[in-house]
Amino acid sequence: MQINIIYWSGTGNTQAMAEAIAQGLEESNASYKIIPVEEASIEDVKQADKLAFGCSAQGAEELEDTTMRPFMDEANELIENKEVLLFGSYEWADGEWMETWVEEVKETGAKLIREEGVIAYDSPDEEKLEELKQIGQEMSK
């Protein structure tokens, strides 16, 4: 089973979340790749059995629009029936970007690993990182 974590991070907060998921996968001896979206290809979506997509909130609570948004537009066509985790951080408002993203991915027919996604306000604390590590362990099964 191949699990790919594809993320965009502006300040390092979402990257830390991606790395926590990877740590859980590593500890479970899972086959995985952690890939900044700038280096990801659509093949990384096609080849994965399970996916974790991460992006922090940008602008008026939306996905980063120069790399993550176009990548998701293409990926959404390929994730039907795949298990998908959405995660990211935000620093203002109420996390509405994640609610919108969850709805978008649900409409593709993907199976969400966490129905509401996983979000952290600002920098993820130790409790949030531990939660993500555990999710990584669960994803390996």
Secondary structure by P-SEA (a helix, b strand, c coil): cbbbbbbccccaaaaaaaaaaaaaaaaaccbbbbbccccccaaaaaacccbbbbbccccccccccccaaaaaaaaaaccccbbbbbbbccccccaaaaaaaaaaaaaacbbbcccccccccccccaaaaaaaaaaaaaaac
